[in-house]
Amino acid sequence: MTNRLLSVTNVTISFGKREVIRDLAFQVDEGDCIAIIGPNGAGKTVLLKALLNLIPYRGEILWSPQARPGYVPQKVEADRQLPLSTRDLLAAKARLLKLPPAEPLGICDEVGISNELLNTSIGALSGGQFQKLLIAFALLGRPNVLLFDEPTASLDELTEEHIYELLHSLQAAKGMTVLLVSHDLSVVYRSANKVLCLSKDKTCMGPPKEVLTPTMLQELYASPPHYYQHVHEHDHESARERDLRIAPEREKW
Amino acid sequence: MVREQALLFVLVLFFSLAAGLVGCVALMRRMLLAGDVISHLALPGLGLAFTFKLNPVLGGAATLFLGTFLVWQLQKKTGLATEAAIGVVFAAALAIGAAITPSENLAESLFGEQQGISPTGFLLGAAAVALVVFAVFRLRDRLALAIFSSDLAAATGVRIARLDLYFLLLFSLTVLVGLRFMGALLASSLIIMPSATARQLTNKLSHFFLFAVVISLSAVAAGFLLNAFVLHFSTAGPTIAIISATLFSLSLLVRAK
C-alpha cells in the first residue's frame, strides 16, 4: 500500500477579489510524479507556493509527517549581483538545518556542480548553472518530495535535457515524489504518472494518456493548442511522446 | 574630561563596527532606505527629551523603536504606496522633530555633539554593540537565505517577517548608539556609506563584511581625530560623514569586476 504524502481539500486561493484557484482537491502518494499543466495565469506557481505555506489560502493542505518537501522555484527575485557564492548559499542552508558540513559537497557532486562553480558568485552563473544551484539548494536536507516549477524555462535544449535527466535520476534512484509544473507535454508524458490540469474554469486529474487528449487540451488552453501528433510506424509510442509538444507562449522568467 | 573623551572615542569605534556589519546586511536586503528613515524618527524623541529635560538617549530610543514597528508594518506591504508612506513618515518625523526641539538643541539633535561619555553610558553603548554583533552573527544564515530569496528562505523554515523585524531593531539599536555623536541626520550615514563602499571593492561575502568594518573604523577614527586635533568643530559627525562619502567616491574608481 502506498503512503499518502499530501492531501489537498477544497483549496481556494485569491488575490483580493480575484480567485486564482477555486475548490481544488487532489492527493499525492509516495513515488508519484504529478505534472501540473495549464495556461499562463492558471495558478500553477501560486499552487506550489500555497502547498509550501508561502501564501495564504482557504481550505486544507495536509502534508504527512513523513513528507519533507524541497522547492525549486521558477525564478528567484535575488539581485544577481549579490556578493554571495554558491558555496555561501549552500553552507548557510546546511548550517541552518544543522546538516553535516560535508553534505553540500555530496549534493553538488550529484547535481554536477564543480568545485570551481562552488566558489563562483551567483551573479556569474549561467542560466543552467543557476538552475543547478536551485536544485542543489532544494536537495539539501534530503527532501522526499520535490516541487519543481518550470525547471527549464529559458534554458537551451541541451541544458534542458540535462536538467530532466537529473530529475529522472532523482525519481529512479531515490524514489523521489515529484510535483512538476511544465508546459512541455513530451516531458509530462515521459515523467509523470498523473497530470493535474488547472485553468480558470476547469480542473482535472488523471494519467497522462487519459488527460492529455486533444479535446481536453483545447478546453484547457481555451484557444486551439498548436500541437501536432506525429506517429511513426516502427516506434509508435515514443514518437508520439517525443513529438507531442504544445506551443502556446511559454511563461518567461 | 580626557578619560570621558577617550571612552567616547572607543565607543565610536565600537559603533562603527556594528554599523559596518548592519550596513552590509541592510544593503543586500535592500533595507538601507527603510533604516535611514527609521533613524530620522529619533528626532521627535530627542526634541521631546530636550523639552522635558529628560535623557536624550531615552527620548530617541522611544521614537526610534516606535518608528521601527511602523516602518516594519509598512514594509510588509510592497509597492508604490508603501514607498510613498515611508517617505511621508520620514518627512513628517523630521518636521515634527524640528518643530518641537528647542532651537538651542536643534543642531546637536541633527548632527550630534562631542561631549565625553560617562562610564555607565559607555558600558550601555558597548553592551548594545556587543548585542548587535552577536545577533548579526547568530542570524547570518537566515539573513543570507532571505537576501537570496524570501520564498526559498521561508520554504526552509525562516520566518521572514520576524527576521525583518529583528533586523530593523538591530538597525535601530545601532543608530541609537551613534545618535549622541552623529545626530539623527547623520547616524545612519555610517551604516550606509561604508557598506556601499565595500560593495564596490569586492564580490566575496566575507571580504564584503570585513571591508565594510575596516572602512567604517577608518572613517570614524580619522574623522574623530581630525576634528579633535585640527578642525575643532562642535561635533565630529559631519567630518566622519564627509570622509565616508569621499571613500565611497574613491571606491567608484577601483570598482571590483
Chai-1 contact restraints between the chains, C-beta under 6 A:
chainA,res_idxA,chainB,res_idxB,connection_type,confidence,min_distance_angstrom,max_distance_angstrom,comment,restraint_id
A,L52,B,A155,contact,1.0,0.0,6.0,A-B,restraint_1
A,L54,B,D151,contact,1.0,0.0,6.0,A-B,restraint_2
A,L54,B,A154,contact,1.0,0.0,6.0,A-B,restraint_3
A,Y71,B,A155,contact,1.0,0.0,6.0,A-B,restraint_4
A,P73,B,D151,contact,1.0,0.0,6.0,A-B,restraint_5
A,V76,B,S149,contact,1.0,0.0,6.0,A-B,restraint_6
A,A78,B,F148,contact,1.0,0.0,6.0,A-B,restraint_7
A,A78,B,S149,contact,1.0,0.0,6.0,A-B,restraint_8
A,L82,B,M28,contact,1.0,0.0,6.0,A-B,restraint_9
A,P83,B,N203,contact,1.0,0.0,6.0,A-B,restraint_10
A,P83,B,L205,contact,1.0,0.0,6.0,A-B,restraint_11
A,P83,B,F208,contact,1.0,0.0,6.0,A-B,restraint_12
A,L84,B,L205,contact,1.0,0.0,6.0,A-B,restraint_13
A,D88,B,L205,contact,1.0,0.0,6.0,A-B,restraint_14
A,L89,B,F148,contact,1.0,0.0,6.0,A-B,restraint_15
A,A92,B,D141,contact,1.0,0.0,6.0,A-B,restraint_16
A,A92,B,A144,contact,1.0,0.0,6.0,A-B,restraint_17
A,A92,B,L145,contact,1.0,0.0,6.0,A-B,restraint_18
A,K93,B,T156,contact,1.0,0.0,6.0,A-B,restraint_19
A,R95,B,D141,contact,1.0,0.0,6.0,A-B,restraint_20
A,L96,B,D141,contact,1.0,0.0,6.0,A-B,restraint_21
A,S121,B,N203,contact,1.0,0.0,6.0,A-B,restraint_22
